[in-house]
Amino acid sequence: VASVELEDLPEYQKFGPLAAMEFQAEIEKRAWEAGGKTQVAPAQRMVDFVEKRVSSSLLGTSYQPGLKSVEMRDVLPDFISERLAMAFKAFGQKMKGYYTNESQLIGLESRTSSPVRIPRDRESFEHIQIKRLYPCGEGAGYAGGIVSAAMDGERCAERLIATYVK
């Protein structure tokens, strides 16, 4: 997983609140095109990805439409590719056996959290225009999974309680 912030997407700012959604659609389209405009997923072995070479063969997978060997850097934006490559190498130094060509990148998961963030005040966590509305969790764009959504909800509840219990 690579974090994508609005600051990473200056060329999409023209889409306003839907900037990240437009970015997501473009990346998904690139993956679809790289797979041959079918349900076949683009794929590349991990070390091959880091070393910028197309894999000569791919590992077996349970993904039924199949895989197509591609240079995943053609699918992913440079900032994501570089972050992933650095992370793979770093994890490989910390966990023996992690950094290997016996692992592969398959397609892309572009939706670990909402691409649209409902704005909220940094201090109160209230919506910037609608008082007593506390956008939180995955759907509001402040979390990317079950645990982080729960933690964000807890923080919002704490702010709400602090507002009314003095």
MDTraj code that builds the backbone (N, CA, C; nanometers):
import mdtraj as md
import numpy as np

residues = "VAL ALA SER VAL GLU LEU GLU ASP LEU PRO GLU TYR GLN LYS PHE GLY PRO LEU ALA ALA MET GLU PHE GLN ALA GLU ILE GLU LYS ARG ALA TRP GLU ALA GLY GLY LYS THR GLN VAL ALA PRO ALA GLN ARG MET VAL ASP PHE VAL GLU LYS ARG VAL SER SER SER LEU LEU GLY THR SER TYR GLN PRO GLY LEU LYS SER VAL GLU MET ARG ASP VAL LEU PRO ASP PHE ILE SER GLU ARG LEU ALA MET ALA PHE LYS ALA PHE GLY GLN LYS MET LYS GLY TYR TYR THR ASN GLU SER GLN LEU ILE GLY LEU GLU SER ARG THR SER SER PRO VAL ARG ILE PRO ARG ASP ARG GLU SER PHE GLU HIS ILE GLN ILE LYS ARG LEU TYR PRO CYS GLY GLU GLY ALA GLY TYR ALA GLY GLY ILE VAL SER ALA ALA MET ASP GLY GLU ARG CYS ALA GLU ARG LEU ILE ALA THR TYR VAL LYS".split()
xyz = np.array([
    [0.0854, -0.1174, 0.0000],
    [0.0000, 0.0000, 0.0000],
    [0.0898, 0.1234, 0.0000],
    [0.0550, 0.2168, -0.0829],
    [0.1253, 0.3449, -0.0873],
    [0.0237, 0.4552, -0.0610],
    [0.0580, 0.5446, 0.0251],
    [-0.0300, 0.6559, 0.0583],
    [-0.0309, 0.7563, -0.0561],
    [-0.1483, 0.8078, -0.0866],
    [-0.1618, 0.9125, -0.1871],
    [-0.2354, 1.0280, -0.1216],
    [-0.1706, 1.1428, -0.1203],
    [-0.2302, 1.2627, -0.0612],
    [-0.2632, 1.3615, -0.1729],
    [-0.3527, 1.4531, -0.1466],
    [-0.3881, 1.5522, -0.2476],
    [-0.2665, 1.6303, -0.2953],
    [-0.1670, 1.6474, -0.2076],
    [-0.0439, 1.7178, -0.2459],
    [0.0316, 1.6420, -0.3553],
    [0.0076, 1.5108, -0.3673],
    [0.0723, 1.4293, -0.4704],
    [0.0068, 1.4474, -0.6067],
    [-0.1064, 1.5144, -0.6113],
    [-0.1869, 1.5206, -0.7328],
    [-0.2124, 1.6627, -0.7829],
    [-0.1084, 1.7437, -0.7976],
    [-0.1337, 1.8836, -0.8375],
    [-0.2064, 1.8962, -0.9709],
    [-0.1809, 1.8053, -1.0652],
    [-0.2443, 1.8158, -1.1963],
    [-0.3923, 1.7786, -1.1942],
    [-0.4398, 1.7254, -1.0821],
    [-0.5809, 1.6873, -1.0702],
    [-0.6619, 1.7889, -0.9898],
    [-0.5975, 1.8913, -0.9381],
    [-0.6659, 1.9896, -0.8543],
    [-0.7812, 2.0577, -0.9277],
    [-0.7742, 2.0610, -1.0603],
    [-0.8817, 2.1237, -1.1381],
    [-1.0154, 2.0520, -1.1197],
    [-1.0114, 1.9278, -1.0676],
    [-1.1343, 1.8518, -1.0445],
    [-1.1928, 1.8768, -0.9059],
    [-1.1309, 1.9673, -0.8306],
    [-1.1818, 2.0048, -0.6986],
    [-1.1909, 1.8863, -0.6038],
    [-1.3059, 1.8718, -0.5332],
    [-1.3197, 1.7648, -0.4341],
    [-1.3111, 1.6241, -0.4941],
    [-1.3260, 1.6146, -0.6254],
    [-1.3219, 1.4831, -0.6913],
    [-1.1850, 1.4526, -0.7529],
    [-1.0834, 1.5297, -0.7152],
    [-0.9485, 1.5134, -0.7713],
    [-0.8973, 1.3707, -0.7546],
    [-0.9050, 1.3156, -0.6354],
    [-0.8525, 1.1809, -0.6112],
    [-0.9333, 1.0756, -0.6863],
    [-1.0629, 1.0996, -0.7046],
    [-1.1455, 1.0054, -0.7792],
    [-1.1043, 1.0033, -0.9270],
    [-1.0741, 1.1179, -0.9825],
    [-1.0263, 1.1256, -1.1218],
    [-0.8915, 1.0552, -1.1355],
    [-0.8034, 1.0770, -1.0392],
    [-0.6734, 1.0098, -1.0376],
    [-0.6931, 0.8584, -1.0350],
    [-0.7797, 0.8133, -0.9481],
    [-0.8093, 0.6707, -0.9339],
    [-0.8596, 0.6125, -1.0662],
    [-0.9506, 0.6804, -1.1307],
    [-1.0062, 0.6328, -1.2576],
    [-0.8972, 0.6209, -1.3641],
    [-0.8056, 0.7175, -1.3676],
    [-0.6979, 0.7132, -1.4674],
    [-0.6044, 0.5945, -1.4437],
    [-0.5704, 0.5683, -1.3187],
    [-0.4806, 0.4571, -1.2868],
    [-0.5493, 0.3237, -1.3172],
    [-0.6771, 0.3126, -1.2847],
    [-0.7512, 0.1902, -1.3150],
    [-0.7577, 0.1669, -1.4662],
    [-0.7743, 0.2756, -1.5420],
    [-0.7775, 0.2628, -1.6880],
    [-0.6417, 0.2157, -1.7406],
    [-0.5339, 0.2683, -1.6845],
    [-0.3993, 0.2242, -1.7264],
    [-0.3811, 0.0746, -1.7008],
    [-0.4287, 0.0273, -1.5858],
    [-0.4157, -0.1158, -1.5526],
    [-0.4976, -0.1993, -1.6503],
    [-0.6160, -0.1555, -1.6821],
    [-0.7027, -0.2260, -1.7766],
    [-0.6369, -0.2310, -1.9157],
    [-0.5798, -0.1202, -1.9577],
    [-0.5113, -0.1167, -2.0875],
    [-0.3889, -0.2078, -2.0867],
    [-0.3116, -0.2055, -1.9773],
    [-0.1911, -0.2892, -1.9680],
    [-0.2265, -0.4374, -1.9704],
    [-0.3432, -0.4730, -1.9189],
    [-0.3886, -0.6123, -1.9196],
    [-0.4474, -0.6551, -2.0522],
    [-0.4475, -0.5665, -2.1505],
    [-0.5010, -0.5999, -2.2822],
    [-0.6461, -0.5606, -2.2995],
    [-0.6944, -0.4674, -2.2178],
    [-0.8328, -0.4191, -2.2220],
    [-0.9325, -0.5322, -2.1979],
    [-0.8926, -0.6220, -2.1092],
    [-0.9777, -0.7332, -2.0681],
    [-0.9713, -0.7403, -1.9156],
    [-1.0166, -0.8493, -1.8586],
    [-1.0074, -0.8685, -1.7138],
    [-0.8730, -0.9279, -1.6724],
    [-0.7846, -0.9536, -1.7694],
    [-0.6500, -1.0019, -1.7385],
    [-0.5780, -0.8922, -1.6595],
    [-0.5091, -0.9317, -1.5545],
    [-0.4420, -0.8342, -1.4676],
    [-0.2955, -0.8175, -1.5063],
    [-0.2477, -0.6943, -1.5098],
    [-0.1042, -0.6724, -1.5306],
    [-0.0289, -0.7205, -1.4068],
    [0.0901, -0.7762, -1.4278],
    [0.1670, -0.8293, -1.3144],
    [0.3160, -0.8207, -1.3417],
    [0.3926, -0.8269, -1.2326],
    [0.5380, -0.8239, -1.2415],
    [0.5947, -0.8798, -1.1122],
    [0.7022, -0.9556, -1.1235],
    [0.7678, -1.0071, -1.0035],
    [0.8327, -0.8917, -0.9270],
    [0.8416, -0.9064, -0.7945],
    [0.8844, -0.7963, -0.7078],
    [1.0237, -0.7413, -0.7412],
    [1.1243, -0.8273, -0.7471],
    [1.2601, -0.7797, -0.7726],
    [1.2681, -0.7204, -0.9129],
    [1.1993, -0.7814, -1.0081],
    [1.1961, -0.7266, -1.1438],
    [1.1374, -0.5853, -1.1428],
    [1.0337, -0.5650, -1.0635],
    [0.9736, -0.4323, -1.0519],
    [1.0756, -0.3319, -0.9991],
    [1.1428, -0.3669, -0.8910],
    [1.2397, -0.2758, -0.8298],
    [1.3540, -0.2470, -0.9268],
    [1.3971, -0.3482, -1.0007],
    [1.5092, -0.3327, -1.0941],
    [1.4654, -0.2886, -1.2332],
    [1.3391, -0.2564, -1.2491],
    [1.2837, -0.1993, -1.3726],
    [1.3007, -0.2883, -1.4946],
    [1.2639, -0.4157, -1.4787],
    [1.2659, -0.5048, -1.5950],
    [1.1367, -0.5868, -1.5981],
    [1.0865, -0.6095, -1.7173],
    [0.9652, -0.6894, -1.7340],
    [0.9986, -0.8337, -1.6981],
    [0.9128, -0.8969, -1.6227],
    [0.9364, -1.0359, -1.5812],
    [0.9243, -1.1287, -1.7013],
    [1.0217, -1.2189, -1.7155],
    [1.0177, -1.3142, -1.8271],
    [0.9123, -1.4211, -1.8050],
    [0.8739, -1.4443, -1.6792],
    [0.7668, -1.5383, -1.6469],
    [0.7000, -1.4912, -1.5188],
    [0.5798, -1.5384, -1.4971],
    [0.5052, -1.5020, -1.3769],
    [0.4722, -1.6278, -1.2972],
    [0.4465, -1.6091, -1.1700],
    [0.4081, -1.7199, -1.0833],
    [0.2613, -1.7542, -1.1056],
    [0.2229, -1.8728, -1.0623],
    [0.0824, -1.9123, -1.0710],
    [-0.0025, -1.8236, -0.9807],
    [-0.1305, -1.8166, -1.0109],
    [-0.2220, -1.7346, -0.9325],
    [-0.3608, -1.7966, -0.9342],
    [-0.4393, -1.7643, -0.8351],
    [-0.5782, -1.8108, -0.8320],
    [-0.6697, -1.7162, -0.9092],
    [-0.6152, -1.6059, -0.9573],
    [-0.6964, -1.5097, -1.0323],
    [-0.7299, -1.5689, -1.1694],
    [-0.8536, -1.6046, -1.1887],
    [-0.8970, -1.6811, -1.3055],
    [-0.8809, -1.6160, -1.4427],
    [-0.9043, -1.4878, -1.4592],
    [-0.8836, -1.4317, -1.5934],
    [-0.7378, -1.4366, -1.6387],
    [-0.6455, -1.4497, -1.5421],
    [-0.5052, -1.4627, -1.5762],
    [-0.4254, -1.3347, -1.5603],
    [-0.2956, -1.3465, -1.5874],
    [-0.2018, -1.2370, -1.5717],
    [-0.1290, -1.2090, -1.7022],
    [-0.0825, -1.0880, -1.7154],
    [0.0008, -1.0482, -1.8278],
    [0.1242, -0.9794, -1.7714],
    [0.2413, -1.0244, -1.8114],
    [0.3654, -0.9647, -1.7639],
    [0.3843, -0.8275, -1.8282],
    [0.3971, -0.7262, -1.7428],
    [0.4150, -0.5888, -1.7896],
    [0.5140, -0.5177, -1.6979],
    [0.5565, -0.4008, -1.7386],
    [0.6341, -0.3126, -1.6515],
    [0.5318, -0.2324, -1.5719],
    [0.5151, -0.2648, -1.4452],
    [0.4138, -0.2005, -1.3621],
    [0.4401, -0.0516, -1.3444],
    [0.5621, -0.0076, -1.3689],
    [0.5913, 0.1359, -1.3618],
    [0.5205, 0.2122, -1.4735],
    [0.4780, 0.1414, -1.5786],
    [0.3989, 0.2049, -1.6834],
    [0.2533, 0.2213, -1.6404],
    [0.2125, 0.1454, -1.5408],
    [0.0764, 0.1522, -1.4886],
    [0.0688, 0.2516, -1.3730],
    [0.1648, 0.2441, -1.2842],
    [0.1653, 0.3266, -1.1636],
    [0.2370, 0.4592, -1.1864],
    [0.1938, 0.5641, -1.1209],
    [0.2668, 0.6913, -1.1295],
    [0.4054, 0.6762, -1.0666],
    [0.4979, 0.7591, -1.1086],
    [0.6354, 0.7517, -1.0588],
    [0.6431, 0.7595, -0.9067],
    [0.5665, 0.8503, -0.8460],
    [0.5786, 0.8669, -0.7011],
    [0.5354, 0.7408, -0.6265],
    [0.4383, 0.6682, -0.6793],
    [0.3964, 0.5430, -0.6153],
    [0.4997, 0.4339, -0.6414],
    [0.5460, 0.4230, -0.7643],
    [0.6469, 0.3223, -0.7981],
    [0.7710, 0.3367, -0.7112],
    [0.8177, 0.4599, -0.6948],
    [0.9378, 0.4828, -0.6148],
    [0.9151, 0.4490, -0.4677],
    [0.8000, 0.4851, -0.4154],
    [0.7695, 0.4531, -0.2752],
    [0.7624, 0.3023, -0.2542],
    [0.6995, 0.2321, -0.3474],
    [0.6904, 0.0860, -0.3350],
    [0.8279, 0.0209, -0.3450],
    [0.9074, 0.0635, -0.4417],
    [1.0409, 0.0050, -0.4588],
    [1.1254, 0.0238, -0.3332],
    [1.1221, 0.1435, -0.2752],
    [1.1969, 0.1686, -0.1518],
    [1.1451, 0.0814, -0.0379],
    [1.0137, 0.0687, -0.0286],
    [0.9542, -0.0110, 0.0796],
    [0.9889, -0.1585, 0.0650],
    [0.9834, -0.2110, -0.0567],
    [1.0160, -0.3532, -0.0777],
    [1.1591, -0.3825, -0.0340],
    [1.2520, -0.2947, -0.0721],
    [1.3919, -0.3152, -0.0339],
    [1.4098, -0.3030, 0.1174],
    [1.3453, -0.2030, 0.1771],
    [1.3575, -0.1824, 0.3220],
    [1.2998, -0.3014, 0.3998],
    [1.1835, -0.3486, 0.3584],
    [1.1251, -0.4650, 0.4249],
    [1.2144, -0.5868, 0.4072],
    [1.2748, -0.5987, 0.2896],
    [1.3652, -0.7101, 0.2631],
    [1.4862, -0.7118, 0.3559],
    [1.5305, -0.5943, 0.3979],
    [1.6436, -0.5868, 0.4914],
    [1.6010, -0.6223, 0.6333],
    [1.4744, -0.6036, 0.6640],
    [1.4250, -0.6297, 0.7990],
    [1.3653, -0.7696, 0.8151],
    [1.3114, -0.8233, 0.7064],
    [1.2464, -0.9545, 0.7125],
    [1.3062, -1.0459, 0.6064],
    [1.3839, -1.1420, 0.6513],
    [1.4490, -1.2340, 0.5596],
    [1.3441, -1.3041, 0.4724],
    [1.3718, -1.3063, 0.3433],
    [1.2835, -1.3736, 0.2499],
    [1.1723, -1.2885, 0.1926],
    [1.1584, -1.1658, 0.2408],
    [1.0509, -1.0784, 0.1922],
    [1.0786, -1.0297, 0.0499],
    [1.1992, -0.9835, 0.0262],
    [1.2353, -0.9253, -0.1032],
    [1.2815, -1.0371, -0.1959],
    [1.1913, -1.0823, -0.2808],
    [1.2199, -1.1979, -0.3658],
    [1.1363, -1.1940, -0.4925],
    [1.1849, -1.2600, -0.5940],
    [1.1075, -1.2736, -0.7164],
    [1.0070, -1.3884, -0.7063],
    [0.9971, -1.4480, -0.5884],
    [0.8925, -1.5475, -0.5635],
    [0.7664, -1.4775, -0.5136],
    [0.7648, -1.3473, -0.5276],
    [0.6501, -1.2643, -0.4945],
    [0.6244, -1.1759, -0.6156],
    [0.4987, -1.1370, -0.6342],
    [0.4710, -1.0532, -0.7501],
    [0.3615, -0.9517, -0.7226],
    [0.3673, -0.8437, -0.7982],
    [0.2650, -0.7409, -0.7943],
    [0.1607, -0.7805, -0.8973],
    [0.0358, -0.7806, -0.8579],
    [-0.0724, -0.8176, -0.9491],
    [-0.1752, -0.7054, -0.9502],
    [-0.1973, -0.6507, -1.0682],
    [-0.2979, -0.5460, -1.0827],
    [-0.2755, -0.4334, -0.9848],
    [-0.3836, -0.3742, -0.9417],
    [-0.3714, -0.2723, -0.8392],
    [-0.5015, -0.2650, -0.7617],
    [-0.4864, -0.2357, -0.6359],
    [-0.6009, -0.2129, -0.5481],
    [-0.6050, -0.0628, -0.5267],
    [-0.7005, 0.0020, -0.5884],
    [-0.6996, 0.1482, -0.5858],
    [-0.7955, 0.2072, -0.4839],
    [-0.8531, 0.1245, -0.3988],
    [-0.9556, 0.1766, -0.3091],
    [-0.9401, 0.1273, -0.1657],
    [-0.8318, 0.1626, -0.1025],
    [-0.8191, 0.1256, 0.0385],
    [-0.8938, 0.2237, 0.1276],
    [-0.9253, 0.3405, 0.0750],
    [-1.0088, 0.4362, 0.1475],
    [-1.0801, 0.5226, 0.0440],
    [-1.1713, 0.6024, 0.0918],
    [-1.2513, 0.6854, 0.0023],
    [-1.1641, 0.7854, -0.0736],
    [-1.1864, 0.8001, -0.2042],
    [-1.1103, 0.8990, -0.2798],
    [-1.1629, 1.0414, -0.2587],
    [-1.2748, 1.0530, -0.1912],
    [-1.3328, 1.1839, -0.1637],
    [-1.3283, 1.2058, -0.0129],
    [-1.2715, 1.3171, 0.0278],
    [-1.2620, 1.3479, 0.1706],
    [-1.3627, 1.4577, 0.2043],
    [-1.4484, 1.4295, 0.3011],
    [-1.5433, 1.5289, 0.3492],
    [-1.4659, 1.6221, 0.4420],
    [-1.4663, 1.7505, 0.4148],
    [-1.3821, 1.8416, 0.4940],
    [-1.4278, 1.8530, 0.6387],
    [-1.3297, 1.8638, 0.7275],
    [-1.3592, 1.8875, 0.8688],
    [-1.2514, 1.9776, 0.9274],
    [-1.2875, 2.0476, 1.0317],
    [-1.1947, 2.1349, 1.1014],
    [-1.0864, 2.0509, 1.1694],
    [-0.9624, 2.0932, 1.1595],
    [-0.8506, 2.0168, 1.2166],
    [-0.8571, 2.0049, 1.3685],
    [-0.9143, 2.1036, 1.4338],
    [-0.9195, 2.1027, 1.5802],
    [-1.0457, 2.0362, 1.6346],
    [-1.1605, 2.0788, 1.5853],
    [-1.2868, 2.0294, 1.6417],
    [-1.3343, 1.8995, 1.5759],
    [-1.2860, 1.8698, 1.4577],
    [-1.3267, 1.7556, 1.3748],
    [-1.4673, 1.7721, 1.3185],
    [-1.5309, 1.8873, 1.3429],
    [-1.6619, 1.9143, 1.2847],
    [-1.6451, 1.9497, 1.1374],
    [-1.7509, 1.9249, 1.0602],
    [-1.7533, 1.9689, 0.9214],
    [-1.7294, 2.1190, 0.9202],
    [-1.6614, 2.1688, 0.8197],
    [-1.6252, 2.3112, 0.8183],
    [-1.7451, 2.4038, 0.7970],
    [-1.8565, 2.3510, 0.7454],
    [-1.9742, 2.4348, 0.7238],
    [-2.0977, 2.3882, 0.8010],
    [-2.1043, 2.2602, 0.8322],
    [-2.2231, 2.2055, 0.8980],
    [-2.1882, 2.1688, 1.0418],
    [-2.2324, 2.2510, 1.1344],
    [-2.2017, 2.2282, 1.2756],
    [-2.2679, 2.0990, 1.3243],
    [-2.2016, 2.0338, 1.4173],
    [-2.2421, 1.9079, 1.4796],
    [-2.2394, 1.7884, 1.3838],
    [-2.1788, 1.8049, 1.2675],
    [-2.1551, 1.6921, 1.1769],
    [-2.0071, 1.6578, 1.1877],
    [-1.9774, 1.5353, 1.2251],
    [-1.8402, 1.4904, 1.2465],
    [-1.8045, 1.3826, 1.1441],
    [-1.7574, 1.4221, 1.0245],
    [-1.7197, 1.3220, 0.9243],
    [-1.6021, 1.2391, 0.9767],
    [-1.6148, 1.1083, 0.9668],
    [-1.5045, 1.0259, 1.0168],
    [-1.5001, 0.8912, 0.9463],
    [-1.3874, 0.8258, 0.9590],
    [-1.3710, 0.6901, 0.9088],
    [-1.3472, 0.6797, 0.7599],
    [-1.3642, 0.5576, 0.7090],
    [-1.3357, 0.5293, 0.5688],
    [-1.4196, 0.6096, 0.4716],
    [-1.5499, 0.6091, 0.4901],
    [-1.6387, 0.6773, 0.3969],
    [-1.6143, 0.8262, 0.3875],
    [-1.5634, 0.8848, 0.4934],
    [-1.5353, 1.0283, 0.4947],
    [-1.3948, 1.0594, 0.4444],
    [-1.3161, 0.9547, 0.4197],
    [-1.1819, 0.9749, 0.3665],
    [-1.0738, 0.9947, 0.4710],
    [-1.0989, 0.9572, 0.5952],
    [-1.0014, 0.9767, 0.7017],
    [-0.9405, 0.8466, 0.7524],
    [-0.9682, 0.7354, 0.6872],
    [-0.9146, 0.6069, 0.7317],
    [-0.9093, 0.5125, 0.6129],
    [-0.8272, 0.4092, 0.6265],
    [-0.8122, 0.3148, 0.5168],
    [-0.8425, 0.1719, 0.5543],
    [-0.9007, 0.1481, 0.6677],
    [-0.9308, 0.0115, 0.7077],
    [-1.0104, 0.0078, 0.8361],
    [-1.0393, -0.1118, 0.8808],
    [-1.1250, -0.1311, 0.9969],
    [-1.0670, -0.0645, 1.1219],
    [-0.9424, -0.0907, 1.1512],
    [-0.8824, -0.0377, 1.2743],
    [-0.8678, 0.1136, 1.2668],
    [-0.8156, 0.1655, 1.1561],
    [-0.7974, 0.3100, 1.1469],
    [-0.9323, 0.3820, 1.1453],
    [-1.0352, 0.3211, 1.0873],
    [-1.1686, 0.3812, 1.0878],
    [-1.2237, 0.3861, 1.2306],
    [-1.2019, 0.2788, 1.3052],
    [-1.2476, 0.2762, 1.4447],
    [-1.1747, 0.3817, 1.5267],
    [-1.0438, 0.3943, 1.5052],
    [-0.9658, 0.4937, 1.5800],
    [-1.0101, 0.6355, 1.5437],
    [-1.0380, 0.6597, 1.4164],
    [-1.0823, 0.7915, 1.3746],
    [-1.2195, 0.8211, 1.4342],
    [-1.3079, 0.7230, 1.4367],
    [-1.4388, 0.7402, 1.4983],
    [-1.4272, 0.7710, 1.6461],
    [-1.3338, 0.7049, 1.7116],
    [-1.3113, 0.7297, 1.8532],
    [-1.2628, 0.8739, 1.8763],
    [-1.1697, 0.9195, 1.7923],
    [-1.1203, 1.0573, 1.8045],
    [-1.2338, 1.1585, 1.7834],
    [-1.3194, 1.1323, 1.6841],
    [-1.4331, 1.2223, 1.6601],
    [-1.5280, 1.2224, 1.7795],
    [-1.5542, 1.1047, 1.8351],
    [-1.6426, 1.0958, 1.9526],
    [-1.5827, 1.1728, 2.0700],
    [-1.4529, 1.1635, 2.0884],
    [-1.3868, 1.2367, 2.1971],
    [-1.4038, 1.3873, 2.1786],
    [-1.3895, 1.4351, 2.0539],
    [-1.4052, 1.5792, 2.0255],
    [-1.5497, 1.6219, 2.0493],
    [-1.6449, 1.5371, 2.0077],
    [-1.7856, 1.5674, 2.0294],
    [-1.8173, 1.5763, 2.1783],
    [-1.7704, 1.4802, 2.2545],
    [-1.7916, 1.4783, 2.3993],
    [-1.7294, 1.6012, 2.4628],
    [-1.6083, 1.6350, 2.4224],
    [-1.5392, 1.7521, 2.4802],
    [-1.6158, 1.8815, 2.4522],
    [-1.6874, 1.8865, 2.3412],
    [-1.7644, 2.0048, 2.3071],
    [-1.8827, 2.0257, 2.4015],
    [-1.9457, 1.9154, 2.4412],
    [-2.0688, 1.9263, 2.5192],
    [-2.0527, 1.8956, 2.6674],
    [-1.9426, 1.8356, 2.7065],
    [-1.9194, 1.8050, 2.8479],
    [-1.7994, 1.8873, 2.8936],
    [-1.8268, 1.9894, 2.9693],
    [-1.7182, 2.0779, 3.0120],
    [-1.7112, 2.0853, 3.1616],
])
top = md.Topology()
chain = top.add_chain()
for i, resn in enumerate(residues, 1):
    res = top.add_residue(resn, chain, resSeq=i)
    for name in ("N", "CA", "C"):
        top.add_atom(name, md.element.get_by_symbol(name[0]), res)
traj = md.Trajectory(xyz[None], top)
